[in-house]
Amino acid sequence: MGALADADRLIRWGSATLHEACPEPSALPASLRPAWAGATIVGRAYPVVVAPGDNLALHWAIVEAEPGDVIVADAHDAVHGHWGEVMAVGALSRGIAGLVIAGGVRDTAQQAELGFPVFSTSIAVRGTAKRWSGVLGEPVAFGGVSVSRGDVIVADADGVVCVPRSSYPETVENAAARVAKEEAIMTALRAGSTTLDEYRLRGIDDRSARSRAQDR
């Protein structure tokens, strides 16, 4: 099964579980936050490099991305609103699953009404130029994680993860096992056990860590 077929399960598991289950670095920068409350994304990555203060590349991405793709854009700019309501309507009409952008967006209330999910590093009203068509579909680095076309993007209130295509089957298997284990732990906790016992934490005492904490 692909990511789109697994969408309900991936969102239910959540970005944190998938990050822990992925054998490769997968967590995109924590500065990426939902532009509106309740936004979630599951889809295939379509990476884009955008010039700061310029959104022509995003207009091209709307045309070039395929249904089910998530536009993952690096704009290096939190001052300008690179994406808004009009572009969201255009993206929805082409079946694009969402936007993740290291940059600013605007028209967040309108995009919430549309149900188009956006994760960005800022909300900004300043408009953009349209001069550079950008780099479309080539790998983009986000905080040490390389995002390639076809990788699996999952975004929710906790953050954004990018699971490499090659690691997706293993990640799903690990995540399912992790969820089952945590359900068993929570059952034990409700019966009176403790997290110290369930995670076998008794007897651990890093004195150097305690010293560092006292020095703060």
C-alpha positions as CSV (number, residue, x, y, z in Angstrom):
1,M,0.0,0.0,0.0
2,G,1.2,3.5,-0.7
3,A,1.1,6.6,1.5
4,L,-2.2,7.8,0.0
5,A,-3.9,4.5,0.7
6,D,-2.4,4.5,4.2
7,A,-3.4,8.2,4.9
8,D,-5.9,7.5,7.7
9,R,-3.5,5.2,9.5
10,L,-0.6,7.5,9.1
11,I,-2.5,10.5,10.5
12,R,-3.8,8.4,13.4
13,W,-0.3,7.3,14.3
14,G,1.0,10.9,14.0
15,S,4.2,12.6,13.0
16,A,6.0,11.8,16.3
17,T,5.4,8.1,16.1
18,L,6.5,8.0,12.4
19,H,9.6,9.9,13.3
20,E,10.5,7.4,16.0
21,A,9.8,4.5,13.7
22,C,11.8,5.8,10.7
23,P,15.3,4.3,10.5
24,E,16.6,7.6,8.9
25,P,16.4,11.2,10.0
26,S,12.9,12.4,9.1
27,A,11.9,15.3,11.3
28,L,11.7,18.6,9.4
29,P,12.5,21.8,11.4
30,A,10.2,22.5,14.4
31,S,9.7,26.0,13.1
32,L,7.2,24.5,10.5
33,R,3.8,25.0,12.0
34,P,0.2,24.6,10.8
35,A,-1.1,27.8,9.3
36,W,-4.5,27.0,10.6
37,A,-5.7,24.8,13.5
38,G,-6.4,21.2,12.6
39,A,-4.5,21.1,9.4
40,T,-3.0,17.7,8.5
41,I,-1.2,16.5,5.5
42,V,-0.3,13.1,4.0
43,G,1.1,12.8,0.5
44,R,4.1,12.5,-1.8
45,A,6.8,15.2,-1.6
46,Y,7.3,17.5,-4.6
47,P,10.3,19.7,-3.6
48,V,10.7,23.2,-4.8
49,V,13.4,25.9,-4.3
50,V,11.8,29.4,-4.2
51,A,13.6,32.7,-4.3
52,P,13.1,34.9,-1.2
53,G,10.3,37.3,-1.9
54,D,9.4,35.6,-5.1
55,N,6.7,33.0,-5.7
56,L,6.8,32.3,-9.4
57,A,8.3,28.9,-8.6
58,L,5.2,28.0,-6.6
59,H,2.9,28.9,-9.5
60,W,4.9,26.5,-11.7
61,A,4.8,23.8,-8.9
62,I,1.0,23.9,-8.9
63,V,1.1,23.1,-12.6
64,E,3.9,20.5,-12.5
65,A,3.0,18.6,-9.3
66,E,0.7,15.6,-9.6
67,P,-2.5,14.8,-7.7
68,G,-1.6,13.6,-4.2
69,D,1.7,15.5,-4.1
70,V,2.7,17.8,-1.3
71,I,4.6,20.9,-2.4
72,V,7.6,21.2,-0.1
73,A,9.2,24.6,-0.7
74,D,12.3,26.3,0.6
75,A,11.9,30.0,0.3
76,H,14.5,31.1,2.9
77,D,12.1,34.0,3.8
78,A,9.7,34.5,6.7
79,V,8.9,38.1,5.7
80,H,6.8,37.6,2.6
81,G,3.5,35.8,2.1
82,H,4.5,33.4,-0.7
83,W,1.2,31.6,-0.8
84,G,-2.4,32.6,-0.3
85,E,-6.1,31.8,-1.1
86,V,-5.9,32.1,-4.9
87,M,-3.0,29.6,-5.1
88,A,-4.8,27.3,-2.7
89,V,-7.8,27.2,-4.9
90,G,-5.5,26.5,-7.9
91,A,-3.8,23.7,-6.0
92,L,-7.0,22.1,-4.8
93,S,-8.4,22.0,-8.3
94,R,-5.4,20.0,-9.4
95,G,-5.6,17.5,-6.5
96,I,-2.5,18.8,-4.6
97,A,-2.5,17.5,-1.1
98,G,-1.0,20.4,0.7
99,L,1.9,22.8,1.1
100,V,5.0,22.8,3.4
101,I,7.1,25.9,3.1
102,A,10.1,27.3,4.9
103,G,8.7,30.8,4.3
104,G,5.6,32.9,4.9
105,V,2.0,32.4,3.8
106,R,-1.1,34.5,4.2
107,D,-4.9,34.2,3.8
108,T,-4.9,31.6,6.5
109,A,-8.6,31.9,7.4
110,Q,-9.6,31.5,3.8
111,Q,-7.4,28.5,3.4
112,A,-8.9,27.0,6.5
113,E,-12.4,27.5,5.0
114,L,-11.1,25.8,1.8
115,G,-9.6,22.9,3.8
116,F,-6.3,23.3,2.1
117,P,-3.6,22.3,4.6
118,V,-0.5,24.5,4.9
119,F,2.5,24.3,7.2
120,S,4.8,27.3,7.2
121,T,7.5,29.0,9.2
122,S,5.6,32.3,9.4
123,I,2.4,34.2,8.6
124,A,3.2,37.3,6.5
125,V,1.0,39.8,4.5
126,R,3.8,41.3,2.4
127,G,3.4,40.3,-1.3
128,T,6.0,38.8,-3.6
129,A,7.6,39.3,-7.0
130,K,7.3,36.8,-9.9
131,R,10.7,36.7,-11.6
132,W,12.4,33.3,-11.1
133,S,10.8,29.9,-12.0
134,G,12.8,28.1,-9.3
135,V,14.1,24.6,-9.1
136,L,11.3,22.0,-9.4
137,G,11.3,18.3,-8.3
138,E,15.0,18.2,-7.2
139,P,16.0,17.2,-3.7
140,V,15.9,20.0,-1.1
141,A,17.6,20.0,2.3
142,F,15.4,20.9,5.4
143,G,17.4,21.2,8.6
144,G,19.6,18.2,7.7
145,V,16.9,16.1,6.2
146,S,16.9,15.7,2.4
147,V,13.5,15.8,0.8
148,S,13.2,14.0,-2.5
149,R,10.4,13.7,-4.9
150,G,8.1,10.8,-3.9
151,D,9.1,10.7,-0.3
152,V,6.2,10.5,2.2
153,I,5.2,13.7,4.0
154,V,3.1,13.5,7.1
155,A,2.3,16.7,9.0
156,D,0.1,17.4,12.0
157,A,0.0,19.5,15.1
158,D,3.2,18.0,16.4
159,G,5.3,18.7,13.3
160,V,6.3,17.5,9.8
161,V,8.2,14.3,8.9
162,C,9.6,13.2,5.6
163,V,9.9,9.4,5.3
164,P,12.2,8.4,2.4
165,R,10.5,6.2,-0.1
166,S,13.1,3.4,0.5
167,S,12.4,3.4,4.2
168,Y,8.6,3.6,4.0
169,P,7.8,-0.1,4.3
170,E,10.1,-0.5,7.3
171,T,8.8,2.7,8.9
172,V,5.2,1.5,8.6
173,E,6.1,-1.9,10.1
174,N,8.0,-0.2,13.0
175,A,5.2,2.3,13.6
176,A,2.6,-0.5,13.9
177,A,4.7,-2.4,16.4
178,R,5.4,0.8,18.4
179,V,1.7,1.7,18.6
180,A,0.9,-1.8,19.8
181,K,3.6,-1.6,22.4
182,E,2.4,1.8,23.7
183,E,-1.2,0.6,23.9
184,A,0.0,-2.3,26.1
185,I,1.9,0.1,28.3
186,M,-1.0,2.4,28.7
187,T,-3.2,-0.5,29.7
188,A,-0.7,-1.4,32.4
189,L,-0.5,2.2,33.5
190,R,-4.3,2.4,33.9
191,A,-4.0,-0.8,36.0
192,G,-1.6,0.9,38.4
193,S,1.9,0.4,36.9
194,T,4.3,3.4,36.5
195,T,6.2,4.8,33.6
196,L,9.4,4.1,35.6
197,D,8.6,0.4,35.6
198,E,7.1,0.1,32.1
199,Y,10.2,1.7,30.6
200,R,12.6,0.1,33.1
201,L,14.0,3.4,34.3
202,R,14.6,2.6,37.9
203,G,18.3,2.7,38.8
204,I,19.2,5.1,36.0
205,D,20.9,8.2,37.4
206,D,23.3,10.2,35.2
207,R,25.1,12.2,37.9
208,S,26.8,14.4,35.3
209,A,23.4,15.3,33.9
210,R,22.2,16.1,37.5
211,S,25.2,18.3,38.0
212,R,24.6,20.2,34.8
213,A,21.0,20.8,35.9
214,Q,22.1,22.2,39.3
215,D,24.5,24.5,37.6
216,R,21.7,26.2,35.5
